[in-house]
Amino acid sequence: MDKIDGYEIQKTASIQTTEQDAAFLYQRKEIPEHMSDVNYYKINEDAARRAKEMNSFSDYKAGSATAGYRQMVDKAAGIAAAQKRRVDPMYHEKIDRLLDSYARRLAENMNNGFVIDARVPSVLIAGPANFPARKKEKQNAARDRNMEEWKKIQGLLDRIKSTGTGGISADDPDAVGKLKEKLENLEESQEAMKLVNSYFREKGTLDGCPFLTMEQVQRLKSDMESSWHYGKSPYLPWQLSNNGAEIRRVKQRIEELERKAETVYAGWEFDGGYAEPCKEDNRLRIYFDEKPDEAVRLELKSNGFKWSPKAGAWQRQLTANAFHAADRIACIQPRTGERPAGLQGKSSND
């Protein structure tokens, strides 16, 4: 048994039966709203049945692999829905992509597991005489590799839970405004720490400090009595230094985003498609007239581009690195003979 967010789930590989079978085996009187848009991928019921027959004397219950798969995906959908309620709507699309990736990769992993389990029968089924021990070793090695992949897939749940809980994203249309608010708070904190230290040097106590609440006074007194507090001032030099470094970092990021807002990005045409920067969504998008072959898709992925079904394009965040990555992909080079990065860098003031 394995656990997902506190729920015990039997890890089974899967394939899909007909819609009628699935409906019969996985009945839900009412589909919760957060599950209405979940994509379920095909689970190989035939492979699941063969795997069962090769490893157990008990009969396989038709559709049970599909039911187990859907139960796990539904638990993941519940996690995704809970995270959406906690974070800014701008992160909802990313959560949906992670959920879909979880559902797709889980189905692939389960189906692969069924195929592996059906390669060699259990010794209880085949008997010890002439048992293919070497084949069994290879099967177990394949099982281990598949289990490692399964663990990585479960890691997607942690990524869903952490989405939108980090710093201020450049994708946020109000990123500059939020950063300026953060900068103001940091500068106020820096000034307050200096004033408190100055008051303590003059009075020799924190009592009556007009820059602190009673709760803050008590907390600082407790800190100063702790073993880690090696200095005589309420706020130590490293605290002022770290806060000052964060102030400089935020200022630099504001300048970069403001400079980026003034930049005019240029798209280009290439044989078989075109590239288009989208400042509104903060993405560089690559559109193909026809579906690119596997080699091109692998090259796009290796350079940080991901397929977006919503946009109908391959895309990555709109940064200078995106254009340098495009430079490395031979099939999307501009018809003009220039490099994608060489087309950029113009300012709206030029």
Secondary structure, 3 states (H helix, E strand, C coil): CEEECCEEECCCCCECCCHHHHHHHCCCCCCCHHHCCCCCCCECHHHHHHHHHHHCCCCCCCCHHHHHHHHHHHHHHHHHHHHHHHCCHHHHHHHHHHHHHHHHHHHHHHHHHHHHHCCCCCHHHHCCCCCCHHHHHHHHHHHHHHHHHHHHHHHHHHHHHHCCCCCCCCCCCCHHHHHHHHHHHHHHHHHHHHHHHHHHHHHCCCCCCCCCCHHHHHHHHHHHCCCCCCCCCCCCHHHHHHHHHHHHHHHHHHHHHHHHHHEECCCEEECCEEEEEECCCCEEEEEECCCCCHHHHHHHHHCCCEEECCCCEEEEECCHHHHHHHHCCHHHCCCCCCCCHHHCCEECCC
